[in-house]
Amino acid sequence: MINLEMSNKIIVTYNKGPKVEIVGDIKENYFIEFIDNNKKEVIYSDTIDNNMWTSCNKEYYIPWLIKINGKEYSRLELKDQRVLISIDSKAVGDTIAWTPYVVEFEKKHKCKVLCSTFHNEWFKNLEEYKEIEFIQPGDVIDCITHYKIGWFKNEEGEWGEGIKNPRRCNSIPLQATATDILGLEFKELNYGVDLGKSKRPIKDKYVIFGPQATSGCKEWVHDYWCELTNKFIDKGYKIFVCSTEHYNIPNTVDISGDLELTSTYLKYADIFIGLGSGLSWLNWALDKHTYMINGFAEEGHEFTNNLTKITNDKCIKCWNDPVHVFDPGDWNWCPVYKGTKMQHICQKSITPQNVFSKINFSIKDILITIDSNSLGDTIAAMPYINKYKNDNRLDRLTVKMNKKYQFLFLSSYPNIDFIDIVDTKNYNVINIKYDFTTNVQEGFSKDLGYKEFKYIRPEVKVNIGKRPIKNKYVIINVHSTSQLKYWNHPDGESVQNNSPYWSELCHMLRKNNITPVCLELYEFFGESPHYNGLPKNSVRKIGMPLEEVVNYIQHAEFIIGLSSGLAWLTHALGKKVCMIANFTEDWNEMPLEYNDYKRITNKKVCHGCWHTENIDLGDWNTCPKHKNTKRQFECHTSITPKQVFNEIKEWI
């Protein structure tokens, strides 16, 4: 920058266009040039003298260079400066269409952007807008420049061009209005809205109609909506209507009014059919597919992603016409056929059958089935099922699951539907299976298409009930689904009935004022005649409903058990787990990094056969390497009660 040696004061500002003012008493001429520094083009020039000012009336972004008397005097530098961008429209569609570009402007110029919209709450809490400061329209703030985003008319009432809008606004895509004014490259951009955060409103499949718009030229024939309703009802759909005012369509449910409620219904709808209106833009912002009835605007004027546009060529696409200018005060505006039978023919000529034939009914809901009825496997699988839903932006995901387990996940995974009996013909089915060769959860993740695995802790959220036992207690989990998994004693079958290792551990716990509580479905379990029993010096709770089991776990100090469903349940409830498991490797269940998880093993003896050997699950006493020898089940017979107690005593 060159500082001219002048006695008069030169003031340069850039707010709503560049301005140069000369203040002082010395009579002198100044030749001012306002230059587009990218194009190296003089946009405007003027000669003034002292106590005069001149400006260029271009209010959109231009990388200004100002010369005075042929020498560079100032440049518009935005880095680290405060810039105000205001969305000059209250309309839902305009706001959603234009606001994402304030983020792009901030990124490009590395400036501090203050943004005013009439709907700040839709954006200010989203991660994408974290660098943007939202203010109320009309707030007075100090900034280097101010850009207004909108459709502006000139003094003759025509769409302006070259002053506030670089190009005629109705001749370009709606989102390009913002990129033109802010000097950005146009690309369709959707950063979403902070709406639609409630749970799925109904389980039935349903369609949303958006039958109202801001002008008669955009709306569709009322009788057509009624006819379309009957077609969808015949297909088994329920119909909900969203509009600013009550719109009477027989056999539909009106949900007009609260925008959060509307957004939630849109988010989970199977099908949305709307017009060239704000509701369609809202649906798009929620990453939903839109079927748009629109014969009045050219292809590409609205968004193009996630859109099926039902249109025709019956008229001139007046919305984008270079001659006609939309009159928002005339509801019946139709520049070609107003007052005739052909009025709004662009919309009237689109029939219900035209619309219905465009609907893609081939997209089925996804059903995930877990190829295991095990509680532990079900809990382990749920985080990746939920991740699959979120990563694929699925509106609906159904999981086939044992009915008695479903209550465990309703709060943790509220946007997943759980069923236990299903006719799969209406679904695209993904079956996920247990994999013996890898981490329990990782096996399920692979079946869902994930190549890279990172453990996700399951969550079970259930209201805590009344404490069942006054004393401090721990849960004891004795039984399992194979003798291989039990904490077997060296004396084998002859003592299984009394569970001597567990009895010895219970004695140690009681000496430390800890009550051992056994939670089991059965008092005796296994294969005749050598059933496994429970330690007699424990409190035995047999056959309780799972809801009561959960409550016992929630109040317990921790659990000591096997590689079992109870251990997974305790882990998912956020409680401490001590697991006696030497038949699997350390990586099989939860990561050892968790400080509320202990795994008791003995690597000096045979261990880990679960992953390397052919396990005959039909043989209750399977021990693939040492069956019927003194070493049978040595993976667990070699673990002593003292070893277990020494591991858990810091938790007591």
C-alpha positions as CSV (number, residue, x, y, z in Angstrom):
1,M,0.0,0.0,0.0
2,I,1.3,3.5,-0.9
3,N,0.7,6.3,1.6
4,L,0.2,9.5,-0.4
5,E,1.6,12.7,1.1
6,M,-1.6,14.7,1.4
7,S,-2.7,17.1,4.1
8,N,-6.3,16.2,3.7
9,K,-7.6,13.0,5.4
10,I,-8.6,10.1,3.2
11,I,-11.2,7.7,4.6
12,V,-11.8,4.4,2.9
13,T,-14.7,2.0,3.8
14,Y,-16.1,-1.1,2.2
15,N,-19.5,-1.5,3.9
16,K,-22.1,-2.2,1.2
17,G,-19.6,-1.3,-1.5
18,P,-16.4,0.7,-1.5
19,K,-16.4,4.4,-0.6
20,V,-13.6,7.0,-0.6
21,E,-14.1,10.3,1.3
22,I,-11.7,13.3,1.3
23,V,-11.9,15.5,4.4
24,G,-9.8,18.7,4.8
25,D,-9.4,22.3,3.8
26,I,-6.8,22.0,1.0
27,K,-8.3,22.3,-2.4
28,E,-7.1,19.4,-4.5
29,N,-8.4,17.0,-7.1
30,Y,-8.4,13.2,-6.5
31,F,-8.8,10.6,-9.3
32,I,-10.4,7.6,-7.7
33,E,-10.5,4.1,-9.3
34,F,-12.4,1.2,-8.0
35,I,-10.9,-1.9,-9.5
36,D,-11.8,-5.6,-9.5
37,N,-8.4,-7.0,-8.5
38,N,-9.0,-10.4,-10.0
39,K,-10.1,-9.2,-13.4
40,K,-7.8,-6.2,-13.3
41,E,-10.8,-4.2,-14.5
42,V,-11.8,-0.7,-13.5
43,I,-15.4,-1.0,-12.4
44,Y,-15.9,2.7,-11.7
45,S,-13.9,5.9,-11.5
46,D,-14.5,9.4,-10.4
47,T,-12.7,12.7,-9.7
48,I,-13.5,14.5,-6.5
49,D,-11.9,17.2,-4.4
50,N,-11.8,17.9,-0.7
51,N,-14.9,17.4,1.5
52,M,-16.4,15.1,-1.1
53,W,-17.0,11.4,-1.4
54,T,-17.5,8.9,-4.1
55,S,-18.4,5.2,-4.1
56,C,-19.1,2.2,-6.3
57,N,-22.6,0.9,-6.0
58,K,-21.7,-2.8,-6.3
59,E,-22.8,-4.4,-3.0
60,Y,-21.8,-8.0,-3.7
61,Y,-18.3,-9.3,-3.0
62,I,-15.5,-8.0,-5.3
63,P,-11.8,-8.2,-4.3
64,W,-11.5,-4.4,-4.4
65,L,-8.3,-2.5,-5.2
66,I,-8.6,1.3,-4.9
67,K,-6.2,3.6,-6.6
68,I,-5.9,7.3,-6.0
69,N,-4.2,9.4,-8.6
70,G,-2.9,6.3,-10.3
71,K,-1.3,4.8,-7.2
72,E,-2.6,1.9,-5.1
73,Y,-4.1,3.1,-1.9
74,S,-6.2,0.3,-0.4
75,R,-7.2,-3.3,-0.9
76,L,-10.1,-5.2,0.6
77,E,-8.4,-7.7,2.9
78,L,-10.8,-9.9,4.9
79,K,-8.4,-12.2,6.8
80,D,-9.1,-12.0,10.5
81,Q,-11.7,-9.2,9.9
82,R,-15.3,-9.2,11.0
83,V,-17.8,-9.7,8.1
84,L,-21.5,-9.5,8.4
85,I,-23.6,-11.7,6.1
86,S,-27.4,-11.4,6.4
87,I,-30.0,-13.7,4.9
88,D,-32.5,-11.1,3.7
89,S,-35.5,-13.4,3.6
90,K,-37.8,-15.1,6.1
91,A,-38.7,-17.9,3.7
92,V,-37.9,-21.4,4.8
93,G,-36.5,-22.4,1.4
94,D,-34.4,-19.3,0.9
95,T,-32.9,-19.6,4.4
96,I,-32.0,-23.3,4.0
97,A,-30.7,-22.7,0.5
98,W,-28.4,-19.8,1.3
99,T,-27.1,-20.2,4.8
100,P,-24.5,-23.0,4.1
101,Y,-22.5,-20.6,2.0
102,V,-21.6,-18.3,5.0
103,V,-19.5,-21.3,6.1
104,E,-17.7,-21.5,2.7
105,F,-17.1,-17.8,2.8
106,E,-15.5,-18.0,6.3
107,K,-13.3,-20.9,5.1
108,K,-12.1,-19.1,2.0
109,H,-11.3,-15.8,3.5
110,K,-10.3,-16.9,7.0
111,C,-12.4,-14.1,8.5
112,K,-14.8,-13.9,11.4
113,V,-18.3,-14.2,10.0
114,L,-21.3,-12.9,11.8
115,C,-24.5,-14.2,10.2
116,S,-28.1,-13.0,10.7
117,T,-31.1,-15.1,9.7
118,F,-34.7,-15.2,10.8
119,H,-34.2,-18.8,11.9
120,N,-30.8,-18.9,13.7
121,E,-31.9,-21.8,15.8
122,W,-31.9,-24.1,12.8
123,F,-28.1,-23.8,12.4
124,K,-26.2,-22.4,15.4
125,N,-25.8,-25.7,17.2
126,L,-24.6,-27.7,14.2
127,E,-21.0,-28.7,14.0
128,E,-20.6,-27.2,10.5
129,Y,-21.5,-23.8,11.8
130,K,-19.2,-23.8,14.9
131,E,-17.1,-20.9,13.5
132,I,-20.1,-18.7,12.7
133,E,-21.5,-16.2,15.2
134,F,-25.2,-15.9,14.7
135,I,-26.9,-12.6,15.5
136,Q,-30.4,-11.3,15.2
137,P,-31.5,-9.3,12.1
138,G,-31.1,-5.6,12.7
139,D,-28.4,-6.0,15.4
140,V,-25.8,-3.2,15.0
141,I,-22.3,-4.6,14.9
142,D,-18.9,-3.3,13.9
143,C,-17.5,-5.0,10.8
144,I,-15.4,-4.3,7.7
145,T,-18.2,-5.0,5.3
146,H,-21.8,-6.3,5.0
147,Y,-23.2,-8.6,2.4
148,K,-27.0,-9.2,2.0
149,I,-28.2,-12.4,0.4
150,G,-31.6,-12.1,-1.4
151,W,-33.5,-11.4,-4.6
152,F,-33.5,-7.7,-5.1
153,K,-35.5,-5.6,-7.7
154,N,-34.3,-2.4,-9.3
155,E,-36.1,1.0,-9.3
156,E,-38.2,-0.1,-12.2
157,G,-39.5,-3.2,-10.3
158,E,-37.5,-5.6,-12.4
159,W,-35.0,-8.2,-11.1
160,G,-31.9,-6.2,-10.4
161,E,-28.6,-7.1,-12.1
162,G,-25.1,-5.8,-11.4
163,I,-25.7,-3.9,-8.2
164,K,-27.0,-6.2,-5.4
165,N,-27.2,-9.4,-7.5
166,P,-24.4,-9.9,-10.0
167,R,-26.8,-11.8,-12.3
168,R,-30.6,-11.8,-12.7
169,C,-31.6,-13.9,-9.7
170,N,-34.4,-15.9,-11.3
171,S,-32.2,-17.1,-14.1
172,I,-29.9,-19.1,-12.0
173,P,-30.2,-21.9,-9.4
174,L,-31.6,-20.6,-6.1
175,Q,-28.5,-21.5,-4.2
176,A,-26.4,-19.7,-6.7
177,T,-28.0,-16.5,-5.4
178,A,-25.7,-16.8,-2.4
179,T,-22.5,-17.9,-4.2
180,D,-22.9,-15.0,-6.8
181,I,-23.2,-12.4,-4.0
182,L,-20.4,-13.9,-1.9
183,G,-18.0,-14.5,-4.9
184,L,-17.9,-18.3,-4.4
185,E,-17.8,-21.1,-6.9
186,F,-21.3,-22.6,-7.1
187,K,-21.8,-26.1,-5.9
188,E,-24.9,-27.6,-4.3
189,L,-24.4,-27.6,-0.6
190,N,-26.4,-29.1,2.3
191,Y,-25.2,-28.8,5.9
192,G,-28.5,-29.8,7.3
193,V,-30.8,-28.2,10.0
194,D,-31.0,-28.8,13.7
195,L,-34.6,-30.1,13.5
196,G,-36.3,-33.5,13.5
197,K,-34.7,-34.7,16.7
198,S,-37.6,-36.6,18.2
199,K,-38.4,-40.3,17.9
200,R,-40.2,-42.0,15.1
201,P,-43.8,-40.9,15.5
202,I,-45.5,-44.1,14.2
203,K,-44.4,-47.5,13.2
204,D,-46.7,-47.8,10.2
205,K,-45.4,-46.8,6.7
206,Y,-46.6,-43.3,5.8
207,V,-46.5,-40.6,3.2
208,I,-46.2,-36.8,3.7
209,F,-48.0,-34.4,1.4
210,G,-46.9,-30.7,1.3
211,P,-49.8,-29.2,-0.7
212,Q,-49.3,-25.5,0.0
213,A,-46.9,-22.9,-1.4
214,T,-46.5,-19.1,-1.4
215,S,-48.2,-18.5,-4.7
216,G,-51.0,-19.9,-6.8
217,C,-48.7,-20.7,-9.7
218,K,-46.8,-23.2,-7.5
219,E,-49.8,-25.1,-6.1
220,W,-51.4,-28.2,-7.4
221,V,-55.1,-29.0,-7.9
222,H,-56.9,-29.9,-4.6
223,D,-58.9,-32.7,-6.2
224,Y,-55.6,-34.2,-7.5
225,W,-54.3,-34.4,-3.9
226,C,-57.5,-36.3,-2.9
227,E,-57.2,-38.7,-5.8
228,L,-53.5,-39.3,-5.0
229,T,-54.4,-40.0,-1.4
230,N,-56.7,-42.8,-2.4
231,K,-54.0,-44.4,-4.5
232,F,-51.6,-44.5,-1.5
233,I,-54.3,-45.8,0.9
234,D,-54.8,-48.6,-1.5
235,K,-51.1,-49.3,-1.2
236,G,-51.4,-49.5,2.6
237,Y,-49.9,-46.1,3.5
238,K,-51.2,-43.6,6.0
239,I,-51.2,-40.0,4.7
240,F,-50.1,-36.9,6.7
241,V,-50.5,-33.4,5.5
242,C,-48.1,-30.6,6.4
243,S,-49.1,-27.0,5.6
244,T,-49.1,-23.5,7.1
245,E,-52.8,-23.6,7.4
246,H,-55.3,-26.5,7.6
247,Y,-55.6,-28.2,4.2
248,N,-58.6,-30.4,4.0
249,I,-57.9,-33.7,2.2
250,P,-60.3,-36.5,3.3
251,N,-58.7,-39.6,4.9
252,T,-55.5,-37.8,5.9
253,V,-54.1,-36.5,9.2
254,D,-53.1,-32.9,9.5
255,I,-49.9,-32.2,11.3
256,S,-49.5,-28.5,10.5
257,G,-48.0,-26.1,13.0
258,D,-44.9,-27.0,15.0
259,L,-41.8,-27.1,12.8
260,E,-40.0,-29.6,15.0
261,L,-43.0,-32.0,14.8
262,T,-43.2,-31.5,11.0
263,S,-39.5,-32.2,10.7
264,T,-39.7,-35.3,12.7
265,Y,-42.5,-36.6,10.5
266,L,-40.5,-35.7,7.4
267,K,-37.4,-37.4,8.7
268,Y,-39.1,-40.8,9.1
269,A,-41.6,-40.6,6.2
270,D,-41.4,-43.3,3.6
271,I,-42.3,-40.9,0.9
272,F,-42.6,-37.1,0.7
273,I,-44.5,-35.3,-2.1
274,G,-44.3,-31.5,-2.3
275,L,-44.1,-28.5,-4.5
276,G,-41.5,-25.9,-5.2
277,S,-41.7,-24.7,-1.6
278,G,-39.9,-24.3,1.7
279,L,-41.2,-27.7,2.9
280,S,-39.4,-29.4,0.0
281,W,-36.2,-27.6,0.9
282,L,-36.7,-28.7,4.6
283,N,-37.1,-32.3,3.5
284,W,-33.9,-32.0,1.4
285,A,-32.0,-30.5,4.3
286,L,-33.1,-33.6,6.4
287,D,-31.3,-35.7,3.7
288,K,-34.7,-37.1,2.5
289,H,-35.8,-37.8,-1.1
290,T,-38.3,-35.4,-2.5
291,Y,-40.9,-35.9,-5.1
292,M,-41.6,-32.4,-6.3
293,I,-44.6,-31.4,-8.5
294,N,-43.2,-28.4,-10.3
295,G,-44.0,-27.3,-13.9
296,F,-43.4,-23.6,-13.4
297,A,-39.6,-23.6,-13.0
298,E,-36.7,-24.9,-15.1
299,E,-34.7,-28.0,-14.2
300,G,-31.9,-27.2,-11.8
301,H,-33.5,-24.1,-10.3
302,E,-34.1,-26.0,-7.0
303,F,-31.8,-28.6,-5.5
304,T,-30.9,-31.6,-7.7
305,N,-29.7,-34.1,-5.2
306,N,-32.3,-36.5,-3.7
307,L,-34.9,-35.1,-6.1
308,T,-37.5,-36.6,-8.5
309,K,-39.0,-33.6,-10.2
310,I,-42.4,-34.2,-11.8
311,T,-42.7,-31.6,-14.5
312,N,-43.8,-30.9,-18.2
313,D,-43.2,-28.5,-21.0
314,K,-46.8,-27.2,-21.3
315,C,-45.8,-23.5,-20.8
316,I,-42.8,-21.2,-20.7
317,K,-41.4,-21.9,-17.2
318,C,-42.4,-18.4,-16.2
319,W,-40.5,-18.5,-12.9
320,N,-37.2,-18.3,-14.8
321,D,-38.4,-16.3,-17.8
322,P,-36.1,-13.4,-18.7
323,V,-39.0,-11.1,-19.5
324,H,-41.7,-11.7,-16.9
325,V,-41.2,-10.6,-13.3
326,F,-43.1,-12.5,-10.5
327,D,-45.6,-10.4,-8.6
328,P,-45.9,-11.7,-5.0
329,G,-48.9,-9.6,-4.4
330,D,-50.9,-11.3,-7.1
331,W,-51.9,-14.8,-6.0
332,N,-53.2,-15.7,-9.4
333,W,-50.1,-14.4,-11.2
334,C,-49.8,-16.3,-14.5
335,P,-48.1,-14.1,-17.1
336,V,-49.3,-16.0,-20.1
337,Y,-52.8,-17.4,-19.3
338,K,-54.2,-15.5,-16.3
339,G,-58.0,-15.3,-16.3
340,T,-58.4,-18.1,-18.8
341,K,-59.0,-21.9,-18.5
342,M,-55.3,-22.3,-19.1
343,Q,-54.3,-20.4,-16.0
344,H,-51.6,-22.3,-14.2
345,I,-51.6,-25.0,-16.9
346,C,-48.0,-25.9,-16.0
347,Q,-49.3,-27.4,-12.7
348,K,-52.8,-28.4,-13.7
349,S,-51.5,-30.6,-16.5
350,I,-49.6,-32.8,-14.1
351,T,-52.0,-35.6,-13.2
352,P,-52.2,-37.8,-10.1
353,Q,-51.2,-40.8,-12.3
354,N,-48.1,-38.8,-13.5
355,V,-47.0,-38.4,-9.9
356,F,-47.9,-41.9,-8.7
357,S,-46.0,-43.5,-11.6
358,K,-42.8,-41.8,-10.5
359,I,-42.8,-43.1,-7.0
360,N,-40.2,-45.8,-6.4
361,F,-41.9,-48.4,-4.3
362,S,-39.1,-50.9,-4.9
363,I,-37.1,-49.6,-2.0
364,K,-37.7,-52.0,0.9
365,D,-36.9,-51.5,4.6
366,I,-33.8,-53.2,5.8
367,L,-34.1,-56.0,8.3
368,I,-31.1,-57.1,10.3
369,T,-31.3,-60.6,11.8
370,I,-28.7,-61.8,14.4
371,D,-27.9,-65.4,13.7
372,S,-27.9,-66.1,17.5
373,N,-30.5,-66.1,20.2
374,S,-27.7,-65.4,22.8
375,L,-28.1,-62.3,25.0
376,G,-24.4,-61.6,24.9
377,D,-24.2,-61.8,21.1
378,T,-27.2,-59.5,20.8
379,I,-25.7,-56.9,23.1
380,A,-22.4,-57.1,21.4
381,A,-23.9,-56.6,17.9
382,M,-26.1,-53.6,18.7
383,P,-23.5,-50.8,18.5
384,Y,-22.5,-51.7,15.0
385,I,-26.1,-52.2,13.9
386,N,-26.7,-48.6,15.1
387,K,-23.6,-47.4,13.4
388,Y,-24.8,-49.0,10.2
389,K,-28.1,-47.2,10.4
390,N,-26.4,-43.8,11.0
391,D,-23.6,-44.3,8.4
392,N,-26.2,-45.2,5.8
393,R,-28.6,-42.4,6.8
394,L,-31.4,-44.9,7.0
395,D,-34.8,-43.5,8.1
396,R,-36.0,-46.9,9.2
397,L,-34.1,-50.0,10.3
398,T,-35.6,-53.1,11.8
399,V,-33.9,-55.7,13.9
400,K,-35.2,-59.1,14.6
401,M,-34.6,-59.9,18.2
402,N,-35.9,-62.1,21.0
403,K,-38.8,-60.3,22.4
404,K,-37.6,-60.5,26.0
405,Y,-34.4,-58.6,25.1
406,Q,-36.1,-55.7,23.3
407,F,-36.7,-53.5,26.4
408,L,-33.0,-53.3,27.0
409,F,-32.4,-51.2,23.9
410,L,-35.4,-49.0,23.5
411,S,-33.8,-46.0,25.2
412,S,-30.2,-46.5,23.9
413,Y,-31.2,-47.0,20.3
414,P,-34.5,-45.2,20.0
415,N,-34.6,-45.0,16.2
416,I,-34.4,-48.7,15.6
417,D,-37.5,-50.9,15.4
418,F,-37.4,-54.3,17.2
419,I,-39.5,-57.3,16.2
420,D,-39.4,-61.0,17.0
421,I,-41.7,-62.5,14.3
422,V,-41.6,-61.2,10.8
423,D,-42.5,-62.0,7.2
424,T,-39.2,-61.2,5.5
425,K,-40.7,-60.8,2.0
426,N,-41.2,-57.1,2.7
427,Y,-37.6,-56.5,3.7
428,N,-34.1,-56.5,2.4
429,V,-32.6,-58.9,4.9
430,I,-29.0,-58.7,6.3
431,N,-28.1,-61.7,8.4
432,I,-25.1,-61.2,10.7
433,K,-23.4,-64.2,12.2
434,Y,-21.1,-65.1,15.1
435,D,-17.5,-65.5,13.9
436,F,-15.3,-67.9,16.1
437,T,-12.1,-66.5,14.7
438,T,-12.4,-62.9,15.7
439,N,-13.7,-60.5,18.4
440,V,-17.4,-61.1,19.1
441,Q,-18.4,-57.6,18.0
442,E,-16.0,-57.5,15.1
443,G,-17.5,-60.6,13.5
444,F,-20.9,-58.8,13.4
445,S,-19.3,-55.6,12.0
446,K,-17.8,-57.5,9.1
447,D,-21.2,-58.9,8.1
448,L,-22.4,-55.3,8.0
449,G,-19.6,-54.4,5.6
450,Y,-17.1,-52.8,7.9
451,K,-13.5,-53.6,7.0
452,E,-11.9,-51.5,9.8
453,F,-12.9,-52.4,13.3
454,K,-12.9,-50.3,16.4
455,Y,-14.7,-51.6,19.5
456,I,-17.9,-49.6,20.5
457,R,-19.2,-50.2,24.0
458,P,-22.8,-51.3,24.0
459,E,-25.3,-49.3,26.0
460,V,-28.3,-50.5,27.9
461,K,-30.3,-47.8,29.6
462,V,-33.1,-49.0,32.0
463,N,-34.6,-47.1,34.8
464,I,-33.1,-48.1,38.2
465,G,-35.5,-49.7,40.6
466,K,-35.5,-50.2,44.4
467,R,-32.3,-51.7,45.8
468,P,-33.1,-55.4,46.4
469,I,-30.5,-56.1,49.1
470,K,-29.3,-53.8,51.8
471,N,-25.8,-55.2,52.2
472,K,-23.1,-54.7,49.7
473,Y,-23.2,-57.6,47.2
474,V,-21.7,-59.0,44.0
475,I,-23.3,-61.0,41.3
476,I,-22.1,-64.6,40.7
477,N,-22.6,-66.1,37.3
478,V,-22.1,-69.9,37.4
479,H,-23.9,-71.4,34.5
480,S,-23.1,-71.3,30.8
481,T,-24.0,-73.1,27.5
482,S,-21.2,-75.6,27.4
483,Q,-19.1,-77.4,30.1
484,L,-16.1,-76.0,28.4
485,K,-17.1,-72.5,29.6
486,Y,-17.7,-73.4,33.2
487,W,-15.2,-72.7,36.0
488,N,-14.5,-76.4,36.4
489,H,-12.8,-78.0,39.4
490,P,-9.9,-80.5,39.0
491,D,-12.1,-83.2,40.7
492,G,-14.4,-83.0,37.7
493,E,-17.9,-84.4,37.4
494,S,-18.0,-85.8,40.9
495,V,-18.1,-82.3,42.4
496,Q,-19.9,-80.3,39.7
497,N,-23.1,-80.5,41.7
498,N,-21.6,-78.3,44.5
499,S,-19.4,-75.9,42.5
500,P,-16.5,-76.1,44.9
501,Y,-14.4,-73.3,43.4
502,W,-17.4,-70.9,43.5
503,S,-18.2,-72.0,47.1
504,E,-14.6,-71.2,48.2
505,L,-14.8,-67.8,46.5
506,C,-18.1,-67.1,48.1
507,H,-16.6,-67.8,51.5
508,M,-13.8,-65.3,50.8
509,L,-16.4,-62.7,49.8
510,R,-18.5,-63.2,52.9
511,K,-15.4,-62.8,55.1
512,N,-15.1,-59.4,53.6
513,N,-18.7,-58.5,54.3
514,I,-19.7,-59.0,50.6
515,T,-22.8,-61.0,49.9
516,P,-22.6,-63.3,46.8
517,V,-25.8,-63.4,44.8
518,C,-26.3,-66.0,42.1
519,L,-28.6,-64.9,39.3
520,E,-29.5,-67.9,37.1
521,L,-32.4,-69.2,35.2
522,Y,-31.9,-72.7,36.7
523,E,-30.5,-74.0,40.0
524,F,-29.0,-77.0,38.2
525,F,-27.9,-77.0,34.6
526,G,-25.9,-79.2,32.3
527,E,-26.1,-82.8,31.0
528,S,-27.5,-85.8,33.0
529,P,-26.4,-87.2,35.3
530,H,-23.7,-84.7,36.2
531,Y,-25.5,-81.4,36.5
532,N,-23.8,-78.2,37.6
533,G,-25.1,-76.7,40.8
534,L,-24.9,-73.4,42.6
535,P,-22.7,-72.6,45.7
536,K,-24.8,-73.2,48.8
537,N,-23.2,-70.2,50.6
538,S,-24.7,-67.8,48.1
539,V,-28.0,-66.0,47.9
540,R,-29.7,-67.8,45.0
541,K,-32.2,-66.0,42.8
542,I,-33.6,-68.4,40.3
543,G,-35.7,-67.8,37.2
544,M,-36.3,-64.1,37.7
545,P,-37.6,-62.0,34.8
546,L,-34.8,-60.2,33.0
547,E,-36.1,-56.8,34.2
548,E,-35.4,-57.9,37.8
549,V,-32.0,-59.3,36.8
550,V,-31.1,-55.9,35.4
551,N,-32.1,-54.2,38.7
552,Y,-30.0,-56.6,40.7
553,I,-27.0,-55.8,38.4
554,Q,-27.5,-52.1,38.6
555,H,-27.2,-52.1,42.4
556,A,-24.4,-54.6,42.7
557,E,-20.7,-53.7,43.3
558,F,-19.7,-55.8,40.3
559,I,-20.1,-59.2,38.7
560,I,-17.9,-62.3,38.7
561,G,-18.8,-64.6,35.9
562,L,-17.9,-66.3,32.7
563,S,-17.9,-65.3,29.1
564,S,-21.7,-65.0,29.1
565,G,-24.7,-62.9,28.4
566,L,-24.8,-61.6,32.0
567,A,-21.2,-60.3,31.7
568,W,-22.1,-58.5,28.5
569,L,-25.3,-57.1,30.1
570,T,-23.3,-55.8,33.1
571,H,-20.7,-54.2,30.8
572,A,-23.4,-52.5,28.8
573,L,-25.0,-51.2,32.0
574,G,-21.6,-49.5,32.7
575,K,-20.8,-51.8,35.7
576,K,-17.6,-53.6,36.6
577,V,-17.0,-57.1,35.2
578,C,-14.6,-59.8,36.3
579,M,-14.6,-62.6,33.7
580,I,-13.2,-66.0,34.2
581,A,-12.5,-67.0,30.6
582,N,-9.5,-69.0,29.4
583,F,-11.1,-70.9,26.6
584,T,-11.1,-67.7,24.5
585,E,-8.3,-65.3,23.8
586,D,-8.1,-61.9,25.5
587,W,-9.3,-60.1,22.4
588,N,-12.5,-62.1,22.1
589,E,-14.8,-60.1,24.4
590,M,-14.3,-56.5,25.7
591,P,-11.0,-54.6,25.3
592,L,-8.7,-55.0,28.3
593,E,-8.1,-51.2,28.3
594,Y,-11.4,-50.7,30.2
595,N,-10.6,-50.1,33.9
596,D,-14.0,-51.7,34.9
597,Y,-13.1,-55.0,33.2
598,K,-10.8,-57.8,34.5
599,R,-10.1,-61.0,32.7
600,I,-8.9,-64.0,34.7
601,T,-6.7,-66.4,32.6
602,N,-3.8,-68.8,32.8
603,K,-1.6,-68.7,29.7
604,K,0.7,-71.5,31.0
605,V,-1.9,-74.2,30.2
606,C,-4.0,-75.0,27.2
607,H,-6.2,-72.0,26.3
608,G,-7.9,-70.3,23.4
609,C,-9.3,-73.4,21.7
610,W,-12.5,-71.6,20.9
611,H,-10.8,-69.8,18.0
612,T,-8.4,-72.5,16.7
613,E,-10.1,-75.9,17.1
614,N,-13.2,-77.5,15.7
615,I,-15.7,-77.0,18.6
616,D,-18.5,-79.6,18.6
617,L,-21.3,-77.6,20.2
618,G,-23.5,-80.7,20.1
619,D,-21.2,-82.3,22.6
620,W,-21.8,-80.8,26.1
621,N,-18.4,-82.0,27.3
622,T,-16.4,-81.0,24.3
623,C,-12.8,-80.3,25.0
624,P,-11.2,-80.5,21.5
625,K,-7.6,-81.3,22.7
626,H,-7.9,-83.1,26.0
627,K,-11.3,-84.7,26.3
628,N,-11.4,-87.8,28.6
629,T,-7.8,-87.1,29.9
630,K,-6.6,-85.6,33.1
631,R,-6.0,-82.3,31.2
632,Q,-9.7,-82.0,30.2
633,F,-10.9,-78.4,30.9
634,E,-7.5,-77.4,32.3
635,C,-8.0,-73.9,30.9
636,H,-10.3,-73.3,33.9
637,T,-9.5,-75.9,36.5
638,S,-6.0,-74.3,36.7
639,I,-7.6,-71.0,37.8
640,T,-7.9,-70.9,41.6
641,P,-10.3,-69.0,43.8
642,K,-7.3,-67.3,45.4
643,Q,-6.2,-66.0,42.0
644,V,-9.7,-64.6,41.3
645,F,-10.0,-63.0,44.7
646,N,-6.6,-61.3,44.4
647,E,-7.7,-59.7,41.2
648,I,-11.0,-58.3,42.6
649,K,-10.0,-57.3,46.1
650,E,-9.2,-53.7,45.0
651,W,-12.9,-53.4,44.0
652,I,-14.1,-54.5,47.4
